[in-house]
């Protein structure tokens, strides 16, 4: 899914599109035409209530998963995939290089720990449909993804070098009848990392989740629920993103 600005009202002016044009009453987690409050861009801040379906009981639970969803649902078997959401966490087991950040259990990597990594970057491999969190050449974590279909300019994932920007917990596109949780922008507010698609009640759309591991989106990177939550919580702002075939 992709995002772009469009006017809604004087109060609710921001919409994410391509991930579908935001035709619903609320932008992604924030009012006042902003993509969430300043705190919304930081992990472990209180989940933004705006943008949630009115009266819905499907709020994110204490583990960050919406009601009636299954963490990691739709993740196909692949190299290193696991029952915890398709993550492959690979820590360097060789001797430490002087000055290198200490090797950590990748499943326990936090934003504070990742900030200490001098050469942290995100390697997005479109031909493999994998996202690798790396410290230099060391793979810290691997995630299965679905990038853009790449059949025309409107559903293509951009190639090149970008950086992590704003983030928030939820958006919904009434026109496309799809939303997603835990979005993190990497090119303006048009291109995002986010969860697999969900309906307005924050239930996973299983037919779309089953496409993980193949090109399927409007240009954004889809992730399993577990990976999207981890990415939202732990990837530092400003982290370099490299996208290539």
KANORGI-V750708 format. One record per residue. N is the residue number from 1. RES is the residue in one small letter. SS is DSSP state (a for helix, b for strand, c for the rest). BURIAL is + if it has 24 or more other C-alpha atoms within 12 Angstrom, else -. Layout:
# KANORGI-V750708
n={N	N}
res={RES	RES}
ss={SS	SS}
burial={BURIAL	BURIAL}
This chain:
# KANORGI-V750708
n={1	2	3	4	5	6	7	8	9	10	11	12	13	14	15	16	17	18	19	20	21	22	23	24	25	26	27	28	29	30	31	32	33	34	35	36	37	38	39	40	41	42	43	44	45	46	47	48	49	50	51	52	53	54	55	56	57	58	59	60	61	62	63	64	65	66	67	68	69	70	71	72	73	74	75	76	77	78	79	80	81	82	83	84	85	86	87	88	89	90	91	92	93	94	95	96	97	98	99	100	101	102	103	104	105	106	107	108	109	110	111	112	113	114	115	116	117	118	119	120	121	122	123	124	125	126	127	128	129	130	131	132	133	134	135	136	137	138	139	140	141	142	143	144	145	146	147	148	149	150	151	152	153	154	155	156	157	158	159	160	161	162	163	164	165	166	167	168	169	170	171	172	173	174	175	176	177	178	179	180	181	182	183	184	185	186	187	188	189	190	191	192	193	194	195	196	197	198	199	200	201	202	203	204	205	206	207	208	209	210	211	212	213	214	215	216	217	218	219	220	221	222	223	224	225	226	227	228	229	230	231	232	233	234	235	236	237	238	239	240	241	242	243	244	245}
res={x	x	x	x	x	x	x	x	x	x	x	x	x	x	x	x	x	x	x	x	x	x	x	x	x	x	x	x	x	x	x	x	x	x	x	x	x	x	x	x	x	x	x	x	x	x	x	x	x	x	x	x	x	x	x	x	x	x	x	x	x	x	x	x	x	x	x	x	x	x	x	x	x	x	x	x	x	x	x	x	x	x	x	x	x	x	x	x	x	x	x	x	x	x	x	x	x	x	x	x	x	x	x	x	x	x	x	x	x	x	x	x	x	x	x	x	x	x	x	x	x	x	x	x	x	x	x	x	x	x	x	x	x	x	x	x	x	x	x	x	x	x	x	x	x	x	x	x	x	x	x	x	x	x	x	x	x	x	x	x	x	x	x	x	x	x	x	x	x	x	x	x	x	x	x	x	x	x	x	x	x	x	x	x	x	x	x	x	x	x	x	x	x	x	x	x	x	x	x	x	x	x	x	x	x	x	x	x	x	x	x	x	x	x	x	x	x	x	x	x	x	x	x	x	x	x	x	x	x	x	x	x	x	x	x	x	x	x	x	x	x	x	x	x	x}
ss={c	b	c	c	c	c	c	c	c	c	c	c	c	c	c	c	c	c	c	c	c	c	c	c	c	c	c	c	c	c	c	c	c	c	c	c	c	a	a	a	a	c	c	c	c	c	c	c	c	c	c	c	c	c	c	c	c	c	c	c	c	c	c	c	c	c	c	c	c	c	c	c	c	c	c	c	c	c	c	c	c	c	c	c	c	c	c	b	c	c	c	c	c	c	c	c	c	c	c	c	c	c	c	c	c	a	a	a	c	c	a	a	a	a	a	c	c	c	c	b	b	b	b	b	b	c	c	c	c	b	b	b	b	b	b	c	c	b	b	b	b	b	b	b	c	b	c	b	c	c	c	c	a	a	a	c	c	c	c	b	b	b	b	c	c	c	b	b	b	b	b	b	b	c	c	c	c	b	b	b	b	b	b	b	b	b	b	c	c	c	b	b	b	b	b	c	c	b	c	c	c	c	c	b	c	a	a	a	a	c	c	c	c	c	c	c	b	c	c	c	b	b	b	c	a	a	a	a	a	a	a	a	a	a	c	c	c	c	c	b	b	b	b	b	c}
burial={+	+	+	+	+	+	-	-	-	-	-	+	+	+	+	+	+	+	+	+	+	+	+	+	+	+	+	+	+	+	+	-	+	+	+	+	+	-	-	+	+	+	+	+	-	-	+	+	+	+	+	+	+	-	-	-	-	+	+	+	-	-	-	+	+	+	-	-	+	+	+	+	+	+	+	+	-	-	-	-	+	+	-	+	+	+	+	+	+	+	+	-	-	-	-	-	-	-	-	-	+	+	+	+	-	+	+	-	+	-	-	-	-	+	-	-	+	-	-	+	+	+	+	+	+	+	-	+	+	+	+	+	+	+	+	-	-	+	+	+	+	+	+	+	+	+	+	+	+	-	-	-	-	+	+	+	+	+	+	-	-	+	+	+	+	+	+	+	+	+	+	+	+	+	-	+	+	+	+	+	+	+	+	+	+	+	+	-	+	+	+	+	+	+	+	+	+	+	+	+	+	+	+	+	+	+	-	+	+	+	+	+	+	+	+	+	+	+	+	+	+	+	+	+	+	+	+	+	+	+	+	+	+	+	+	+	+	-	+	+	+	+	+	-	-}
